[in-house]
Each structure stands twice: as structure tokens, then as C-alpha cells.
């Protein structure tokens, strides 16, 4: 920074001019400018830390939840005269002063899903007049994955006389369709997975154990075809905000339905649905895929995944419609799209989206007489 050298050069010039012309009035400001420049440089250099350290933080965080930011300056011999601390996660720079203790702790709520590239924390020490400044940066923290948040599914309340609306009954039937008696359904093998403590020895796949040396077990699915299916369509979103809303709705439906007995999710780019068990063991992998969903591409291939259970078609399109391949079948089919305030009440709402039975047209809300 050129402020301190300029002030020092001006001070020396005034001293020489005062001595040459025998003018004491020039000596005083010359000494003042020179001393000010020297003091600014000395204070900043002594207060400058050797390094800036960022505390450990998770590589994944759900949007809206607090993300810990812990920054510590190491090696400063005196308190800084001033400056600021900037970081890619902090909403605004943090001002520094002589009372700063060398650490900054904050919990920041992040909004917007997806992968974020975090920049290093930057600590800049400067004098109050801005004559001299020095900056130190931390190591590159890498990337952060922000996962879509999970919101509750709100269904319609009981109607007059204690009867539930038919759409609500269909939603509950779709969630309960996966609660099948394993004794009446033949178990299907759906690949292998790492052995979980407590699983019966009959599930261990001994040929794979002999071949790989790892303890693996058969993954069995009972009545997987009848489990509710959540399909996310990101082919033609109305806007980026609408796509984020649809992703949150899909994630919330997956968790809500899986906790009721199991569910499945078909996401953009997948050829077959991903099964989600009631214990949510496979949910973290699906959650990561939802965070990385991008707009565009073809709709999911639902023609190959016709199921007997309820289907929830989640879309961010401006004209949400159910694909022709899903219109057949006895189980309920729902179209879930961002809410529109000008239509009648839906069967359920979740994360800013409305869920409606396919085949029913949303009627315009009647105005007041």
C-alpha cells in the first residue's frame, strides 16, 4: 500500500525544506508525518498474524441449519489497530479493532441446495488511517454440500361428521401400501450390502465372502413393488426457485413415506428407483442426489417402472401434468407442484408445494359476493 511510503516521503521532504530554508514551521509537520508512517507500519507488522486457521466443519449441511464458522489468528504479537475478516460463508465482513481477541465464532444458516466452493478466510490488518495494511489467508477449505431441508407433510383435516376427505384417505393408503406382511409376500433379493450387526446368519452370502474377504449379506425387499414411489421431474422447471421447491417437496415426501413402511425414489438420470427402507439406511445417498439435481434433461423413465403402489409425480413445470404411462393402475396418483394461491385447497401441502389427485382439475377459488 502506498499510503505509508507517501507519508514518510512527504515528511522527509518537509524536514529537508525546513532545515534548508531555516523554517521551523515546516519541521513540525515533517516530524509528525514521518512518525505517523513509522508508527502505522510498525503496529500493522507486529499485529499481523503468521497464519489464519479455520476450525473443523462438516462437509455436508442441511439448508437452514447452522453451519459453524470458527476462525483463529495465530502469531500476532499485539492487538490489531484495525482491519476486517472476510470469508465465503460469512454474510458480511467482520470489523477488527484493538479489542479483538484473535478468534471469531459464528453459526451461519445457509440457503440454497447444491455444491458450493468455499474460499479461504482472509484476515486484513490495517491502521485506522489506511496508510499500511497486510493480509493473511487460511488454507483452501474445499467444497461444501448443502442438502435440501426436510419439511412436514400437511394433509387436510377431518371433514364434517368425522369423515376424512377421499384424497387424504388415498394418501394414507399409499403410504400404508408398503406396510405389507412379510409372511404373505415372497422376499426378493436386490443385490448385496455390507453385513449389519444383528442380521441373521442365513442372509450372509458366503460365495461373496470367500471371494472378497468381506462380510456381505443379501439385501431382501418385501413387496417393494407396492411401496409408494416419488418421482422428481426437473426437465422443464418454471424457474430455479420452483425447482428448489420441488426438490424439497420430493425429499420431504421420501422421508415421510419411508418412515411409514418404506418408499422408493426415481430421480433425474436414474434408470430404476432407489429403495428407501423404514430405517432410512439408504436415505443419505438419495439425499445427496437430490442436492445435486440440475434443471434440464429428459423426464425420468416412468414407463419402465410401473408399480402397484401410490405414485407421487413431483414437478416444477409451469403446467404440471401426469405422464400418460402413469395414468393407469388402481393405486392413487398424485401431482405435486409449487403452490398456486388461485386454486382450491389441495389434498396435502409440503415444502411450498400442493399435492392433488391426478385426474381432478383444480378449481378456481370463488370470490366474495
N, C-alpha and C positions, 0 to 999 in steps of 0.2 A: 504493500500500500504506500502511496506516495505522500501521504499527509505528514508523517513524522520527518522524513528527509527534507521535505519542502520547508517545514517549520524550522528545522535545525539550520538549513542553509540561509534562510531569511534572518535567523538570529545571529549567525556569524557575520552576515553582511552588515547588519546594524551595528555590531560591535566594531567591526573594522571601520565603518563610516564614522562612528562616534569617536574612535581613537584618532582617526586621520584628521578629522575636522575639529577635534577638541570640543565635542558637543556631548556633555553628559546626558542630555535628553534622549540621545539615541542608544546609550549604553543600557539603560534600564529595560526597555522593551526587548533589546537584543538578548540580555541575560534571561529574561522571562521566557522568550520563545525557545531558546536553546535548552533551558532547564525543563520546560514543558515537554519537548520532544524526547529528551533523555528519560524523563520520568515515565512517559507513556510507553516507550519501548521496553524499559526495564520491568515495569509492572506486568505488561502483557506476556513477556517472555518468561517471567517467574510463575505466572498463573497458568500458563499453557500446560495442559496435561500431556504425559508421554503417550497415552493411549486411551481410547474410549471403548468400554466393554458393554455389550448387550447381554442381559440375562437370558437364561434359557426360557424358551417359549414353545408352545405346541406348534406342530407343523400343520394341524388342522383345527378349525374352529367353526362352530355353527354361527351363521349370521345373526346378529343381535346379541350374542353372548359376549361377555367381557373378554378382551384379549389383553394379556398382561404385557406391559412395556416397562422394562427395567433397564435403565442406562446408568452407568457409573464411570466417572472420570478418575483416572489413576495417574499420579505423578505430579500434580500441581502443588507447588510449594507455598503459594499464597492464594487467598481468595481472589477470584477474577474481578477486575474492575467493572466489567460488563460483558455483554455478548448475548448469544442465543443458541438454543439447542433445537435442531430440526431432525425429523425422522419421517419416513414414508407412511407410518401408521398414525402418527400424531396429527390431529386435525389442524393445528396451528403451531408455529414455533414457540418455544418456551424461553422467556427472557431470563437472563442471568444477571447476578449482581454480587456485591461483596458478601451478602448473607447466604449465598448458595452453598450447600454442604457437599457438593460433588456428586450427588445422586438424584435421579428423577424416577419416580414410580407413578404409573397411571394404568387404569383399566379402560381400554377403548372398545366401544361397540362398533363392529364392522358391519356394513350393509352392502348387499350385493354379492351373489354367489360367484364362484369361479376361482381360477388360479390367479394369484397376484405375485408379481415380482417385487420383493421388498428391497429397498435401497439401504445402504449403510447409514447409521446415525452420524450426524455431523455436528461437532461442537466448535463454535467460533467464539474466540475470546478477543475482545476489543476494548479500548479505553472509551470513556464517555464522550470524548470529542471526535472519535473516529479517526484518530491520527495513525493508529497502528493496530493491526489485527492478525491473528494466526488461527488456523483451523486444523482440527484433527478428526479423522473419520474412523469408525469402527470397521470390523470385518464385514464382508458381504453376508447377510443373514440367509440368503437363498430365496425360496418360494414359500408361499402360504396358500393353503387351500381353504376357501370359505365354503362351507356346506350349507345347503338350503335349510331353513329352520322348519321345525315341525309345529303345526298349529292344530287345535282341536277341530273335530268334525261336529258341526252343529246341525241337528236334524229338527224337523218340525215337532212341536209338542203334541200332546194328546188333544184330539178334537172334542166336539160336543158329545156328551154321553159317554165319555171314556174311550171312544174308538180312536184308533190311530189312523192317520191318513194312509191310503194304499201305497203311496210312494215310500213312506217311511217303513212300512212293512216289507216292501220289496228290498229296501236297503239292508234291513236286518236279516232278511232271508239270504241275501247274497253273502253277507258276512258269515252267517251260520252254515252256509253250504259246505264250508271247509271243515266243519266240526263233524266229521264222519267217524263212525265206529270202525276202528281198525280191524275188528274181528269179522266184519261183514264185507271187507274190501281186500282184494289181493294186493299185497305190498309189491311195489315196483322198485327195481334197482336203478338208481340215477347216478352212476359213477361212484368214485371213491373219494374219501376225505380222510384227514388225519384222525387218528383214534382219539376219542373223547373219554375221559375218565368216567367210569360208571356204565359205559355201554356194554351189553352182553358179549361174551366171547364168540357167540355164533355169528356176529356181524364182521368179525375180523377176516379180511381177505388174505389168506395165508400165501397164495402164489405171489401176490404183490409184495408181501413182507419178505419172502425168500429172495425175490428179485432185486428189491431196492434196499432192504435192510431197515426200512421204516415201518412203523406200526400203522397200518391203514385199515379202515373199516368201510363196509358197504354203506352207501347213502340210500336210505329207503324212503319212499314217498307213498303215503296212503291217500288215495283219492285225489292226487294232485290236479287232475283234470277238472274237478269240481270246485277247486279253490277260486276265490274272486281274482280277477285279472285287472290290473291297472295298466293302461296303455297311454303313453305320452306321445302326442303328435306335435313336433316342432317344425314342420315343413314350411308353413306359411304363417308365421305369427303376425298379429296385427301391429305389434311394437315390441321393443326389447323388454319394457316393463311388463307387458302382458305375458311374455314367455317366462319371465322370472316368477310371476304369479302362478302360472300353470305348473311350473316345476315344484313350487312349494305345495301346491294342492296335491300333486301326484305323490310327493314324499309323505305328506300327512296321511293320505289315503292308504299308502302301503303300510305304514306303521299301525294305523287304526285297524285295518282289516287283518293284518298278520297277527296282532295281539288277540284277535277273536278266534284264532284257529289256523292261521296260515293264509298266505296270499302269493301272488305272482306279479311280476312287473316286466313289461315289454317296453324297452326304451329305444330311442332312435339309434340305428346302427346294429341292433341286436337281431339275430335270426330266430331266437327262441326265448321264451320268457325265463326270467330268473326267479326261482322259487325262494320265498322268504318264510322261514319257519316261525312258529309262535315264540320261540326263544330268541329270535332276531339274530341268530349267529351269522347269517349271510347278509344281513342288512347293511353293515358298514361298506361292503363292496358296491352295493346298489346305490347307497347314499353318495359315494364318490362319483359314480357315473352320472347321477342327477346333477351334481355340481358342475360337471364339465359339458352338459348338453348345450349345443350351439344351434342357432337358427339355420334353417335350410335342410336340404336333403330330402329324400323320399319319406313318406309316412311309414310307420312300422308295418311289416308284412303280416297283417292280421289274418289273411286268407289261409295261412299255414298253421295258425294257432287257434282254431275254433275250439272253444271249450264249453262245457256244460254249465259252468258256474256263471255268476254275475260278471259283467264286464263294465269297466269304468273308462270311457274314452275321454282323456284329458287333452284339451287343445287350447291354443292361444289364437286360433284363427278368428278373423272378423266375422265369418259366417260358419259357426260351429255346426257340423252335421255328422251323423254317424255313418261310417262306411257301409257300403252295400253288403259286404261279407259278414258284417256283424248283426245284420237286421233279422237274421233267422235264429231260432232257438227259443226255448221256453223260459230260460232264466232272464232276469231283468237286465236291460242295457241302459247305461246312463251316459249322458253327455255332460262333461264338466268343463266349463269355460269361465273366463273372467266375468264378474258380476256386471249386470246392466240394470240400473235403477228403474228403468221404464217398463219392466215386465213384472208379471205376478210372482208371488212367493215360490221359491224352488223347493225341491224335496229336501235338500240339505245344502249347507254352505261350508266351505273350508278354504282358509287362506285367501280370501278375497275372490273365490270362485263359487259359482252356483252349479249344483248338480240337478239334472232333470231327466226324467224317464224318456227314453227315445220314443219317438212317435207322437209325442204331445207337443203341441205348439205353445210357446209362452205367450199368454195373452197380455195385452196392454193394460196397465193399471187404470182403473176408471177414475176420472177426475171428480172433484167435489161438485155437487149441484149447487 
